[in-house]
Amino acid sequence: MAGRSLYLIDGSSYLFRAYHALPPLTNSEGIPTGAVYGFTNMLLKIIRDERPEAIVVVFDSAGPTERHEQYADYKANREQMPDDLSRQIPYIHRVVEAMRIPLLMQQGQEADDLIGSL
């Protein structure tokens, strides 16, 4: 199977990277768009440069995960996700779906754990 490739993308990690890499951007209605723009460009770059045969984008589920159940203080010192980032997540999901890329998310799981189980 030489030359075949499957890319499993941690979408949650990418959206944070995109959010922090760019200055705040908004559309004409004041809706934040910087993470959407950055995420989309990162995904297009992978597709263009690496030309994977298949690609899947995996996101953290909302709310507590199995890790929180195992360790009550898991991410206890981490700040809440900024509101202007959380507002962009549905748009990022729509971008992935519009590109006809499978999007995986499982209740109670983080993206990296889900990727590790695949």
N, CA, C and O atoms as a MOPAC input file, in Angstrom:
PM7 MOZYME 1SCF
protein

 N      0.81200 1    -1.18600 1     0.00000 1
 C      0.00000 1     0.00000 1     0.00000 1
 C      0.85900 1     1.25500 1     0.00000 1
 O      0.48200 1     2.26200 1     0.59800 1
 N      1.96700 1     1.20700 1    -0.64100 1
 C      2.86100 1     2.36000 1    -0.69200 1
 C      2.14700 1     3.54900 1    -1.31600 1
 O      1.39100 1     3.40700 1    -2.27700 1
 N      2.39900 1     4.71700 1    -0.75300 1
 C      1.85000 1     5.94300 1    -1.29900 1
 C      0.46500 1     6.30300 1    -0.79700 1
 O     -0.03600 1     7.38800 1    -1.09400 1
 N     -0.16100 1     5.41800 1    -0.04600 1
 C     -1.49700 1     5.72000 1     0.48400 1
 C     -1.33500 1     6.45700 1     1.80400 1
 O     -0.45000 1     6.13900 1     2.59700 1
 N     -2.18600 1     7.43400 1     2.03300 1
 C     -2.06400 1     8.19900 1     3.27900 1
 C     -3.43500 1     8.59300 1     3.81000 1
 O     -4.34600 1     8.94500 1     3.06000 1
 N     -3.54400 1     8.51800 1     5.13200 1
 C     -4.72600 1     8.96000 1     5.85000 1
 C     -4.25700 1     9.98400 1     6.86500 1
 O     -3.39500 1     9.68800 1     7.69300 1
 N     -4.80800 1    11.17600 1     6.81200 1
 C     -4.46800 1    12.22000 1     7.77600 1
 C     -5.60700 1    12.35700 1     8.77200 1
 O     -6.75500 1    12.60100 1     8.39900 1
 N     -5.26800 1    12.19500 1    10.05500 1
 C     -6.20700 1    12.40000 1    11.14800 1
 C     -5.83600 1    13.71600 1    11.80000 1
 O     -4.77800 1    13.82400 1    12.41900 1
 N     -6.68400 1    14.70800 1    11.67200 1
 C     -6.39800 1    16.06600 1    12.13200 1
 C     -7.11400 1    16.32800 1    13.45300 1
 O     -8.32300 1    16.12300 1    13.56000 1
 N     -6.36700 1    16.78100 1    14.45400 1
 C     -6.96400 1    17.20600 1    15.72400 1
 C     -7.52000 1    18.61100 1    15.49600 1
 O     -6.81700 1    19.60800 1    15.65900 1
 N     -8.78500 1    18.66700 1    15.12000 1
 C     -9.42300 1    19.93600 1    14.78900 1
 C     -9.46000 1    20.90600 1    15.95200 1
 O     -9.37000 1    22.11700 1    15.75000 1
 N     -9.59200 1    20.39400 1    17.16700 1
 C     -9.62600 1    21.27000 1    18.34200 1
 C     -8.28500 1    21.95800 1    18.53700 1
 O     -8.22800 1    23.14600 1    18.85600 1
 N     -7.21300 1    21.21200 1    18.34700 1
 C     -5.88100 1    21.80300 1    18.44700 1
 C     -5.68400 1    22.86000 1    17.35900 1
 O     -5.15700 1    23.94200 1    17.61700 1
 N     -6.11200 1    22.53200 1    16.14800 1
 C     -5.95600 1    23.47100 1    15.03900 1
 C     -6.76200 1    24.74600 1    15.24900 1
 O     -6.29300 1    25.83300 1    14.91200 1
 N     -7.97100 1    24.62900 1    15.80300 1
 C     -8.75900 1    25.85400 1    15.96600 1
 C     -8.13500 1    26.77500 1    17.00500 1
 O     -8.19500 1    27.99500 1    16.85800 1
 N     -7.53000 1    26.20700 1    18.06500 1
 C     -6.82200 1    27.04600 1    19.03900 1
 C     -5.59400 1    27.68800 1    18.39900 1
 O     -5.32900 1    28.87200 1    18.60800 1
 N     -4.84600 1    26.91000 1    17.62000 1
 C     -3.66600 1    27.46200 1    16.94300 1
 C     -4.06300 1    28.60000 1    16.01200 1
 O     -3.41500 1    29.64700 1    15.98900 1
 N     -5.12200 1    28.39300 1    15.25100 1
 C     -5.58300 1    29.41800 1    14.30900 1
 C     -6.03300 1    30.67000 1    15.04700 1
 O     -5.74200 1    31.78800 1    14.62000 1
 N     -6.73900 1    30.48300 1    16.14900 1
 C     -7.25500 1    31.61100 1    16.93200 1
 C     -6.11700 1    32.47100 1    17.47000 1
 O     -6.18200 1    33.69900 1    17.41200 1
 N     -5.08200 1    31.82900 1    17.98900 1
 C     -3.98300 1    32.57200 1    18.60600 1
 C     -2.94300 1    33.06500 1    17.59900 1
 O     -2.10400 1    33.89900 1    17.94100 1
 N     -2.98700 1    32.56300 1    16.37000 1
 C     -1.99700 1    32.94800 1    15.36400 1
 C     -2.35000 1    34.24400 1    14.64500 1
 O     -1.48000 1    34.89100 1    14.06200 1
 N     -3.61300 1    34.61900 1    14.68700 1
 C     -4.06400 1    35.77900 1    13.91900 1
 C     -4.64200 1    36.84900 1    14.83200 1
 O     -5.12200 1    36.54900 1    15.92500 1
 N     -4.59500 1    38.08900 1    14.38300 1
 C     -5.28100 1    39.13800 1    15.15100 1
 C     -6.78800 1    38.91200 1    15.05000 1
 O     -7.25200 1    38.22000 1    14.14400 1
 N     -7.54800 1    39.48600 1    15.96800 1
 C     -9.00400 1    39.31200 1    15.89400 1
 C     -9.55200 1    39.82700 1    14.55900 1
 O     -9.27400 1    40.95400 1    14.14900 1
 N    -10.32700 1    38.98500 1    13.90200 1
 C    -10.97900 1    39.34900 1    12.64400 1
 C    -12.48200 1    39.19100 1    12.82500 1
 O    -12.94000 1    38.30400 1    13.54600 1
 N    -13.24700 1    40.05800 1    12.16500 1
 C    -14.70600 1    39.94700 1    12.19300 1
 C    -15.24800 1    40.19300 1    10.79300 1
 O    -14.58500 1    40.79700 1     9.95000 1
 N    -16.45900 1    39.71700 1    10.56500 1
 C    -17.10000 1    40.01500 1     9.28800 1
 C    -17.87300 1    41.32700 1     9.41200 1
 O    -17.80100 1    41.99700 1    10.44300 1
 N    -18.60300 1    41.69100 1     8.37700 1
 C    -19.31000 1    42.97800 1     8.36500 1
 C    -20.41400 1    43.06500 1     9.41900 1
 O    -20.88700 1    44.15600 1     9.73800 1
 N    -20.82200 1    41.91700 1     9.95700 1
 C    -21.85500 1    41.89800 1    10.99900 1
 C    -21.25600 1    41.82100 1    12.40100 1
 O    -21.98300 1    41.70900 1    13.38800 1
 N    -19.93000 1    41.88200 1    12.48200 1
 C    -19.26500 1    41.83900 1    13.77900 1
 C    -19.05000 1    40.44200 1    14.33500 1
 O    -18.63500 1    40.29800 1    15.48500 1
 N    -19.32200 1    39.41800 1    13.55300 1
 C    -19.12400 1    38.03400 1    13.99500 1
 C    -17.63900 1    37.69700 1    13.87900 1
 O    -17.04200 1    37.93000 1    12.82800 1
 N    -17.02800 1    37.15300 1    14.94000 1
 C    -15.60800 1    36.81200 1    14.87200 1
 C    -15.35100 1    35.71900 1    13.83400 1
 O    -16.10100 1    34.74700 1    13.74000 1
 N    -14.27800 1    35.89400 1    13.05700 1
 C    -13.98300 1    34.96600 1    11.96300 1
 C    -12.51500 1    34.56000 1    11.87600 1
 O    -12.15500 1    33.76600 1    11.00600 1
 N    -11.66600 1    35.07800 1    12.74400 1
 C    -10.23300 1    34.81300 1    12.64100 1
 C     -9.87600 1    33.34200 1    12.71500 1
 O     -9.06500 1    32.86300 1    11.92300 1
 N    -10.47500 1    32.61000 1    13.66100 1
 C    -10.17800 1    31.18200 1    13.79200 1
 C    -10.70200 1    30.40800 1    12.58400 1
 O    -10.06300 1    29.46000 1    12.12800 1
 N    -11.85000 1    30.80600 1    12.07200 1
 C    -12.40800 1    30.15000 1    10.88300 1
 C    -11.45200 1    30.33500 1     9.71000 1
 O    -11.14400 1    29.38500 1     8.99100 1
 N    -10.99000 1    31.56000 1     9.52700 1
 C    -10.06600 1    31.87100 1     8.43000 1
 C     -8.76200 1    31.09000 1     8.58000 1
 O     -8.30600 1    30.44600 1     7.63500 1
 N     -8.16900 1    31.15000 1     9.75900 1
 C     -6.90300 1    30.46500 1     9.98800 1
 C     -7.03300 1    28.95600 1     9.87200 1
 O     -6.18800 1    28.31100 1     9.25000 1
 N     -8.06800 1    28.38700 1    10.45400 1
 C     -8.30300 1    26.94700 1    10.39000 1
 C     -8.46300 1    26.49900 1     8.93800 1
 O     -7.86200 1    25.51100 1     8.51700 1
 N     -9.27300 1    27.22800 1     8.18400 1
 C     -9.51000 1    26.87700 1     6.78300 1
 C     -8.21300 1    26.90800 1     5.99200 1
 O     -7.95400 1    26.00700 1     5.19400 1
 N     -7.39700 1    27.92800 1     6.20000 1
 C     -6.11600 1    28.00400 1     5.49500 1
 C     -5.18400 1    26.86400 1     5.88100 1
 O     -4.48800 1    26.32000 1     5.02400 1
 N     -5.16000 1    26.49300 1     7.16400 1
 C     -4.31400 1    25.37900 1     7.60300 1
 C     -4.75900 1    24.07600 1     6.94100 1
 O     -3.92800 1    23.29200 1     6.48200 1
 N     -6.05400 1    23.85100 1     6.89300 1
 C     -6.58300 1    22.63400 1     6.29100 1
 C     -6.31100 1    22.59900 1     4.78400 1
 O     -5.91300 1    21.56500 1     4.24900 1
 N     -6.52400 1    23.71800 1     4.10900 1
 C     -6.24500 1    23.78000 1     2.67000 1
 C     -4.77200 1    23.55500 1     2.37100 1
 O     -4.43300 1    22.93300 1     1.36400 1
 N     -3.89200 1    24.05400 1     3.23100 1
 C     -2.44700 1    23.86300 1     3.03800 1
 C     -2.07900 1    22.38500 1     3.13700 1
 O     -1.28900 1    21.88700 1     2.33500 1
 N     -2.64200 1    21.69000 1     4.10600 1
 C     -2.37600 1    20.25100 1     4.22900 1
 C     -2.84100 1    19.52200 1     2.97700 1
 O     -2.11500 1    18.69400 1     2.42600 1
 N     -4.04000 1    19.82700 1     2.53500 1
 C     -4.58800 1    19.16200 1     1.35300 1
 C     -3.73600 1    19.46000 1     0.12700 1
 O     -3.42900 1    18.56000 1    -0.65500 1
 N     -3.35800 1    20.71800 1    -0.03900 1
 C     -2.56900 1    21.12600 1    -1.20700 1
 C     -1.15600 1    20.54800 1    -1.16700 1
 O     -0.67600 1    20.00800 1    -2.16400 1
 N     -0.49100 1    20.66000 1    -0.02100 1
 C      0.91200 1    20.26100 1     0.06500 1
 C      1.11200 1    18.75600 1     0.22800 1
 O      2.04100 1    18.19100 1    -0.34800 1
 N      0.26000 1    18.11200 1     0.99600 1
 C      0.45500 1    16.69500 1     1.30900 1
 C     -0.36200 1    15.76200 1     0.42400 1
 O     -0.00300 1    14.59700 1     0.25300 1
 N     -1.44900 1    16.26100 1    -0.13300 1
 C     -2.31800 1    15.49700 1    -1.01800 1
 C     -2.69100 1    14.12700 1    -0.43500 1
 O     -2.48300 1    13.09600 1    -1.07500 1
 N     -3.24100 1    14.12700 1     0.78500 1
 C     -3.60000 1    12.83900 1     1.39000 1
 C     -4.72700 1    12.15200 1     0.62200 1
 O     -5.60800 1    12.80500 1     0.06300 1
 N     -4.67700 1    10.84600 1     0.61000 1
 C     -5.74200 1    10.08700 1    -0.04100 1
 C     -7.05000 1    10.23300 1     0.73300 1
 O     -8.13700 1    10.27000 1     0.15600 1
 N     -6.91300 1    10.31400 1     2.05100 1
 C     -8.09100 1    10.48700 1     2.90800 1
 C     -7.71600 1    11.39000 1     4.07400 1
 O     -6.56800 1    11.41200 1     4.52000 1
 N     -8.69300 1    12.12700 1     4.55300 1
 C     -8.47200 1    13.03900 1     5.67100 1
 C     -9.73300 1    13.03200 1     6.53400 1
 O    -10.85300 1    13.00300 1     6.02400 1
 N     -9.52800 1    13.05800 1     7.84100 1
 C    -10.62100 1    13.11500 1     8.80500 1
 C    -10.25600 1    14.18300 1     9.82700 1
 O     -9.11300 1    14.24500 1    10.27800 1
 N    -11.21400 1    15.02100 1    10.19200 1
 C    -10.98200 1    16.03900 1    11.21500 1
 C    -11.76600 1    15.63100 1    12.46100 1
 O    -12.96500 1    15.36200 1    12.39800 1
 N    -11.05800 1    15.59200 1    13.59900 1
 C    -11.63500 1    15.12700 1    14.85800 1
 C    -11.64600 1    16.28800 1    15.85000 1
 O    -10.65700 1    17.00700 1    15.98700 1
 N    -12.77600 1    16.46400 1    16.54000 1
 C    -12.92000 1    17.55100 1    17.50800 1
 C    -13.23100 1    17.00100 1    18.89400 1
 O    -13.80500 1    15.92200 1    19.04100 1
 N    -12.83200 1    17.78000 1    19.92000 1
 C    -13.23000 1    17.48400 1    21.29700 1
 C    -14.74000 1    17.60900 1    21.39700 1
 O    -15.35700 1    18.41800 1    20.70300 1
 N    -15.33300 1    16.79100 1    22.27800 1
 C    -16.75800 1    16.96200 1    22.55300 1
 C    -16.92900 1    18.10700 1    23.53600 1
 O    -15.99400 1    18.46800 1    24.25100 1
 N    -18.10500 1    18.66600 1    23.56700 1
 C    -18.40400 1    19.72500 1    24.53600 1
 C    -18.61900 1    19.08500 1    25.90300 1
 O    -19.11000 1    17.96000 1    25.99900 1
 N    -18.25600 1    19.79700 1    26.94200 1
 C    -18.49600 1    19.31300 1    28.29300 1
 C    -17.39700 1    18.41400 1    28.81500 1
 O    -16.36200 1    18.23900 1    28.17100 1
 N    -17.62800 1    17.84000 1    29.99800 1
 C    -16.61300 1    16.99800 1    30.63600 1
 C    -16.30400 1    15.74900 1    29.81200 1
 O    -17.15200 1    15.24300 1    29.07700 1
 N    -15.07800 1    15.26900 1    29.95200 1
 C    -14.64100 1    14.07800 1    29.23500 1
 C    -14.30600 1    12.97600 1    30.23000 1
 O    -14.36400 1    13.17600 1    31.44300 1
 N    -13.95600 1    11.81100 1    29.69700 1
 C    -13.55400 1    10.70100 1    30.56400 1
 C    -12.37400 1    11.09400 1    31.44700 1
 O    -12.27200 1    10.64400 1    32.58800 1
 N    -11.49700 1    11.92200 1    30.92900 1
 C    -10.34500 1    12.35400 1    31.73500 1
 C    -10.79300 1    13.13700 1    32.96100 1
 O    -10.17600 1    13.02000 1    34.02000 1
 N    -11.84900 1    13.93100 1    32.84400 1
 C    -12.38000 1    14.66500 1    33.99400 1
 C    -12.93700 1    13.69900 1    35.03200 1
 O    -12.81700 1    13.93500 1    36.23500 1
 N    -13.54600 1    12.61400 1    34.56700 1
 C    -14.07400 1    11.60800 1    35.49300 1
 C    -12.94400 1    10.88100 1    36.21700 1
 O    -13.08200 1    10.52200 1    37.38600 1
 N    -11.82600 1    10.66500 1    35.52200 1
 C    -10.69500 1     9.95600 1    36.11100 1
 C     -9.90000 1    10.83400 1    37.06800 1
 O     -9.32800 1    10.34300 1    38.04100 1
 N     -9.86600 1    12.12600 1    36.79000 1
 C     -9.05600 1    13.04600 1    37.58700 1
 C     -9.80800 1    14.37100 1    37.69200 1
 O     -9.87200 1    15.13700 1    36.73000 1
 N    -10.36300 1    14.62600 1    38.84500 1
 C    -11.23600 1    15.79300 1    39.04000 1
 C    -10.55800 1    17.12000 1    38.71300 1
 O    -11.22300 1    18.05700 1    38.27100 1
 N     -9.24800 1    17.21400 1    38.92100 1
 C     -8.53100 1    18.46600 1    38.67100 1
 C     -7.99600 1    18.58200 1    37.24700 1
 O     -7.21500 1    19.48900 1    36.95800 1
 N     -8.40000 1    17.68300 1    36.35600 1
 C     -7.91800 1    17.72900 1    34.97900 1
 C     -8.26900 1    19.08000 1    34.35500 1
 O     -9.43600 1    19.46900 1    34.30900 1
 N     -7.27400 1    19.77000 1    33.88900 1
 C     -7.40400 1    21.09800 1    33.26400 1
 C     -8.06400 1    22.12600 1    34.18000 1
 O     -8.66000 1    23.09500 1    33.70900 1
 N     -7.95400 1    21.90800 1    35.48600 1
 C     -8.59900 1    22.80900 1    36.45200 1
 C     -8.03800 1    24.22500 1    36.39000 1
 O     -8.75100 1    25.18600 1    36.67900 1
 N     -6.77100 1    24.36200 1    36.01700 1
 C     -6.13800 1    25.68400 1    35.96900 1
 C     -6.22500 1    26.34100 1    34.59800 1
 O     -5.74000 1    27.45700 1    34.41100 1
 N     -6.83300 1    25.66300 1    33.65000 1
 C     -6.94700 1    26.21100 1    32.30000 1
 C     -8.09000 1    27.22000 1    32.25200 1
 O     -9.16200 1    26.98900 1    32.81300 1
 N     -7.84900 1    28.33300 1    31.58000 1
 C     -8.89400 1    29.35200 1    31.43900 1
 C    -10.00500 1    28.85000 1    30.52200 1
 O     -9.79100 1    27.99700 1    29.66100 1
 N    -11.18800 1    29.40000 1    30.73000 1
 C    -12.31800 1    29.08600 1    29.86200 1
 C    -11.99300 1    29.49200 1    28.42600 1
 O    -11.22300 1    30.42400 1    28.19500 1
 N    -12.58200 1    28.79100 1    27.47300 1
 C    -12.41300 1    29.15900 1    26.07500 1
 C    -13.00600 1    30.54800 1    25.86600 1
 O    -14.12200 1    30.81600 1    26.30900 1
 N    -12.26900 1    31.43400 1    25.19400 1
 C    -12.81800 1    32.76900 1    24.92800 1
 C    -14.13000 1    32.67200 1    24.13900 1
 O    -14.27300 1    31.83600 1    23.24700 1
 N    -15.06800 1    33.53200 1    24.48200 1
 C    -16.38000 1    33.52400 1    23.83500 1
 C    -16.27000 1    33.72100 1    22.32900 1
 O    -16.99300 1    33.08600 1    21.56200 1
 N    -15.35700 1    34.60900 1    21.90200 1
 C    -15.24300 1    34.85800 1    20.46200 1
 C    -14.65700 1    33.65700 1    19.71700 1
 O    -14.80100 1    33.56500 1    18.49700 1
 N    -13.99900 1    32.73600 1    20.42800 1
 C    -13.55200 1    31.48900 1    19.80800 1
 C    -14.68200 1    30.46800 1    19.79600 1
 O    -14.93700 1    29.84600 1    18.76500 1
 N    -15.35700 1    30.28600 1    20.91600 1
 C    -16.43200 1    29.28300 1    20.96500 1
 C    -17.53700 1    29.60100 1    19.95500 1
 O    -18.17500 1    28.69200 1    19.42500 1
 N    -17.75900 1    30.87100 1    19.69200 1
 C    -18.77500 1    31.26500 1    18.70400 1
 C    -18.39600 1    30.83200 1    17.28500 1
 O    -19.26500 1    30.72600 1    16.41900 1
 N    -17.10900 1    30.58100 1    17.04100 1
 C    -16.64900 1    30.21700 1    15.70300 1
 C    -16.69000 1    28.71200 1    15.43600 1
 O    -16.61600 1    28.28700 1    14.28400 1
 N    -16.80600 1    27.91200 1    16.48400 1
 C    -16.74900 1    26.45800 1    16.31200 1
 C    -17.82000 1    25.93800 1    15.35100 1
 O    -17.48900 1    25.12800 1    14.48400 1
 N    -19.07800 1    26.35600 1    15.45700 1
 C    -20.06600 1    25.85000 1    14.48600 1
 C    -19.70900 1    26.19800 1    13.03700 1
 O    -19.98000 1    25.41500 1    12.12600 1
 N    -19.11200 1    27.34900 1    12.82700 1
 C    -18.70900 1    27.74300 1    11.46900 1
 C    -17.55000 1    26.88200 1    10.97700 1
 O    -17.49500 1    26.51800 1     9.80200 1
 N    -16.62600 1    26.55700 1    11.87700 1
 C    -15.51100 1    25.68400 1    11.50700 1
 C    -16.04200 1    24.30100 1    11.14400 1
 O    -15.59100 1    23.70100 1    10.16900 1
 N    -16.99100 1    23.79600 1    11.91400 1
 C    -17.60300 1    22.50400 1    11.57900 1
 C    -18.25200 1    22.57000 1    10.19900 1
 O    -18.14700 1    21.62600 1     9.41600 1
 N    -18.91500 1    23.66900 1     9.90400 1
 C    -19.56100 1    23.81800 1     8.58800 1
 C    -18.53600 1    23.83500 1     7.45900 1
 O    -18.78500 1    23.28400 1     6.38600 1
 N    -17.39100 1    24.46200 1     7.69300 1
 C    -16.32700 1    24.47300 1     6.67900 1
 C    -15.88400 1    23.04800 1     6.38000 1
 O    -15.78100 1    22.65500 1     5.21800 1
 N    -15.62200 1    22.27700 1     7.42900 1
 C    -15.18300 1    20.88800 1     7.25400 1
 C    -16.24000 1    20.09900 1     6.48000 1
 O    -15.91300 1    19.37300 1     5.54200 1
 N    -17.48600 1    20.24000 1     6.86900 1
 C    -18.57000 1    19.52500 1     6.18900 1
 C    -18.72600 1    19.98400 1     4.74300 1
 O    -18.97500 1    19.16500 1     3.85900 1
 N    -18.58300 1    21.28000 1     4.49600 1
 C    -18.69900 1    21.79800 1     3.12800 1
 C    -17.58300 1    21.27400 1     2.23400 1
 O    -17.75800 1    21.14000 1     1.02300 1
 N    -16.43100 1    20.97800 1     2.84000 1
 C    -15.31200 1    20.41400 1     2.08500 1
 C    -15.46100 1    18.90200 1     1.91100 1
 O    -14.60300 1    18.24100 1     1.32500 1
 N    -16.56500 1    18.37100 1     2.43200 1
 C    -16.85700 1    16.93200 1     2.36300 1
 C    -15.76800 1    16.09600 1     3.02600 1
 O    -15.39600 1    15.02300 1     2.55100 1
 N    -15.27800 1    16.62200 1     4.12700 1
 C    -14.30000 1    15.91000 1     4.94800 1
 C    -15.05800 1    15.33700 1     6.13800 1
 O    -15.80500 1    16.06000 1     6.79800 1
 N    -14.87800 1    14.04700 1     6.42400 1
 C    -15.54400 1    13.48600 1     7.59800 1
 C    -15.12500 1    14.22200 1     8.87000 1
 O    -13.94800 1    14.52000 1     9.07300 1
 N    -16.09800 1    14.50300 1     9.71000 1
 C    -15.88600 1    15.17800 1    10.98400 1
 C    -16.30300 1    14.19600 1    12.07700 1
 O    -17.43700 1    13.71800 1    12.09700 1
 N    -15.37300 1    13.90400 1    12.98000 1
 C    -15.67000 1    12.99200 1    14.08100 1
 C    -15.68400 1    13.74400 1    15.39600 1
 O    -14.85600 1    14.62000 1    15.64300 1
 N    -16.64500 1    13.38200 1    16.23500 1
 C    -16.73100 1    13.92200 1    17.57900 1
 C    -17.53100 1    12.89300 1    18.37000 1
 O    -18.57400 1    12.43000 1    17.90900 1
 N    -17.04800 1    12.53400 1    19.55500 1
 C    -17.75400 1    11.55400 1    20.37100 1
 C    -17.92500 1    12.10400 1    21.77200 1
 O    -16.96100 1    12.56100 1    22.38800 1
 N    -19.14600 1    12.06300 1    22.27800 1
 C    -19.44500 1    12.59300 1    23.60400 1
 C    -18.50200 1    12.00000 1    24.65100 1
 O    -18.29900 1    10.78700 1    24.70600 1
 N    -17.93000 1    12.87400 1    25.47700 1
 C    -17.05200 1    12.44600 1    26.56000 1
 C    -15.62200 1    12.17700 1    26.14000 1
 O    -14.82800 1    11.69400 1    26.94700 1
 N    -15.27200 1    12.47600 1    24.89300 1
 C    -13.92500 1    12.19600 1    24.39200 1
 C    -13.25100 1    13.46400 1    23.89100 1
 O    -13.89600 1    14.35400 1    23.33700 1
 N    -11.94200 1    13.52700 1    24.09600 1
 C    -11.14300 1    14.58700 1    23.49000 1
 C    -10.63600 1    14.08200 1    22.14900 1
 O    -10.50800 1    12.87600 1    21.93900 1
 N    -10.35300 1    14.99800 1    21.25600 1
 C     -9.93600 1    14.63500 1    19.90200 1
 C     -8.70400 1    13.74500 1    19.90400 1
 O     -8.66400 1    12.75100 1    19.17900 1
 N     -7.69300 1    14.08000 1    20.70800 1
 C     -6.46600 1    13.28500 1    20.68600 1
 C     -6.70100 1    11.86000 1    21.17900 1
 O     -6.08100 1    10.92700 1    20.66900 1
 N     -7.58600 1    11.67400 1    22.16100 1
 C     -7.90700 1    10.32400 1    22.62600 1
 C     -8.67600 1     9.54900 1    21.56300 1
 O     -8.43500 1     8.35900 1    21.36000 1
 N     -9.58400 1    10.21500 1    20.89600 1
 C    -10.34900 1     9.57200 1    19.83300 1
 C     -9.42700 1     9.18200 1    18.67700 1
 O     -9.55500 1     8.09100 1    18.12200 1
 N     -8.51000 1    10.05900 1    18.31700 1
 C     -7.54000 1     9.74900 1    17.26300 1
 C     -6.69400 1     8.54700 1    17.66900 1
 O     -6.44700 1     7.65500 1    16.85600 1
 N     -6.25100 1     8.52200 1    18.91900 1
 C     -5.43100 1     7.40900 1    19.40300 1
 C     -6.16100 1     6.08100 1    19.39400 1
 O     -5.52700 1     5.02700 1    19.34300 1
 N     -7.48200 1     6.11600 1    19.44200 1
 C     -8.25200 1     4.87200 1    19.44800 1
 C     -8.56000 1     4.37700 1    18.03700 1
 O     -9.03100 1     3.25400 1    17.86300 1
 N     -8.29700 1     5.20200 1    17.03900 1
 C     -8.62000 1     4.79400 1    15.66100 1
 C     -7.58700 1     3.85100 1    15.13600 1
 O     -7.68700 1     3.40000 1    13.99500 1

